[in-house]
Structure formats: structure tokens, C-alpha cells
């Protein structure tokens, strides 16, 4: 799930020492609760976690892939997420008792939280099978959402589906580009999950050959759970049509940022189509 509302806390980055001489940090979570957590730094990430006997060498290995994913997202986006904490420039990942879901990512800002229960599963999965849970890569899609100006319309219910669809899309791109071996999603092997998404997208296009993007924005009879998938596949189909080129994605995301604020659904659709056509020319 996402952390839509941006909270600004005065967060004190204060080391404290536990009885076992383990250095800890006072971390303030997304809802203002303060707790003492162990911490571990990688090149791009500052991980806060409770003392649950996590092997730090294994955590470092996990963060190596997380670093690569973050750097890839920053490269194609042309920018880093903003900061709203006093923890420095690194992306913070915190393991906390509760958050806004099993995982929670700030929108357009650095900051991800996992519940203790979820992170234990993520860690054990990695150690036991060398596989990754998909959730971190999805939440990066929240952190790297910079496109409200071009892709949202005031009062339009589709805004949330568009943002969620982008997070799904960016996750899938990262997994593909980095060759990440990922665990099941929604109880399905990842390859089957993607085949199902292709089928949903194919059926939608078949029934809406004319103006299918406009149709997606205004139709009310599309199941709500399918709308983010459809948006993710809209972007994925563009990526696929350009030979799965990350350079194309760089051009595309640059073009998105150049679009004007839409005043109508027609304007919004035009922003989508203009971004694609202009980036295809550049690519």
C-alpha cells in the first residue's frame, strides 16, 4: 500500500547504546511513533530494524540488490525522490510494528516502511532461497512517482489507479532489467502473474479498439482491482513496443515532465499520447 499523505516530522537522528553495546537509532515512523531500532547503511539505503537476530551480512547482501534497484529507478527518472526527514540523503527503509499496509511507501519522497511480520518473510525468503519478495520494488514505484502534474486531474477518481499502475509498472521494469528472481505475486508464480496481466490487457484492448485510453478513464464497469493492472500494462506495452529499452523510458519520463497541467479528460489523454509519441521520435 502507499503512504499518500506527506508527513513532516522533526526527526532526531540520535544514536543510543543498548545493554549489549549495540548501537541504535531513535526512529520516528510515518505516524509519529518513536522507537529505538538498529541500523545498517548501504550505498543508497539506511535500514532501520528491530533486534530480531537478523544476520547483518545477509542484510548487506539484500541491500545490494535494493541499491541497484534504487539507482536504476533514479537513472531512468532523471531525479531522486525528495527528502522529508533528517536522516540524510539516503533512502530510509524501516521495519516497524505497523504501518499503512504490509509495506508503505511515501509518494514522490524517500521513505519505505515494512511491518515486522512482512520483513521477516522478506528476509527469510532471501536467505533460504535467494529469491526476493516484490514489495520493495513496488514501493520504489511510489517513491519515484513525480508525475502528478501531467497525469492527474482534479476530482478524477482514476488518479489513484494511475499512480498504483505506475508503481506496478516500475516494479516490473526493475525486475526485468535487473533479472531479479522474485517470489510469487498474489499466490501466482511471477511468469504466470505476467501472463494473466497480458490477458487482461489484451481483452481490454480487443473490446476497446478505439480510444481505449479514454475509455479506461471514464468507464465505471471495469473492476476496480483491474484498473491499476490495466494502467501498468499500458506503460508496459509502450516499453515492449520500443524493444524493452531503458533509454526509451528515460526519454519518455522526460517528456511526461514537459506536459501541461490538464484541465479536462481530453487534456489528460493528450498528455499520455504526446509523451509517448514525442519519446518515440527521440528514441
Order of alpha helices (4+ residues) and beta strands (2+ residues): beta-beta-beta-beta-beta-alpha-beta-beta-beta-alpha-alpha-alpha-alpha-alpha-alpha-alpha-alpha-alpha
